[in-house]
Every structure is written in structure tokens, then in C-alpha cells.
Amino acid sequence: MALCDLPVVCAADNLALPMMACGAVGVMSILSNAAPARVLAITKAVEKGDFAAARKAHEANVLLVNSLFVEPNPMPIKKAMELLGHFPSTVRSPLTECSAETVELLTQQLKANKLL
């Protein structure tokens, strides 16, 4: 990333830490909608050069992040935000509501991560 003067921002939660370790300056995060403190913990740890803490925070989010991508974006994050009480998960065509299995997975992950 040092080959140019353009700042690089990662647009994938699962790659945020590896990209920042290579010099990316931040992340456009889906997870940050539901759990901003978790994403902030990673970015702050990287800023301090504490990659052990960043890795621990990143690894703690893996299953939750994976649950947000089992169906096309933005359906799962909208449903997660609804489950958290923020707003209804209304989607427009051609998207559909999340399946019952996805809602159950999201609920399990939000509870497992003490967000719900």
C-alpha cells in the first residue's frame, strides 16, 4: 500500500484486520452498524500497534460477522438492527426478508455476543 499516496479503506469486515495490518487506514463495516464498539476496538488497537489485542477482538467477531453475510447484504444487517430494536427491517424489491433460519442464526449470534 506504500506504492501510492492514496489511503486504502477495507470494505469487508472479515478482511478489516488483515488489510489494516498491511496499511489500510480503516474499514467500511457492516458490523459497525450493530456493534460499533467492536469495530472501534480493532481499529484503535491497530492504531496503537497492539496487533495481539486487534487479533483477539477480530477473532471474537468472526461468527457474528459470518452471520451477517449468510444472505445478500443488506438483509441480515437490517434484520439484526430490527432485532436490536433500532428500526424495522423493511427491504425493497428485488430483496426479500431474511429466512427464518437466518433470523434464528442472527438471534443466536447477537445473544452469544451479549448484544441482545
Number of C-alpha atoms within 10 A of each C-alpha: 11 10 5 7 7 9 11 17 15 18 14 15 21 18 13 23 26 13 20 19 15 12 15 18 16 21 21 13 18 21 21 15 13 20 17 12 12 15 25 16 16 22 23 13 18 21 15 10 12 13 17 11 16 23 16 13 19 23 14 13 19 12 16 21 21 15 20 24 15 15 17 12 12 15 22 24 24 23 24 26 16 15 19 15 10 12 12 13 18 12 14 9 6 5 13 12 17 21 12 9 10 20 17 12 18 25 20 15 21 20 12 12 14 8 12 13
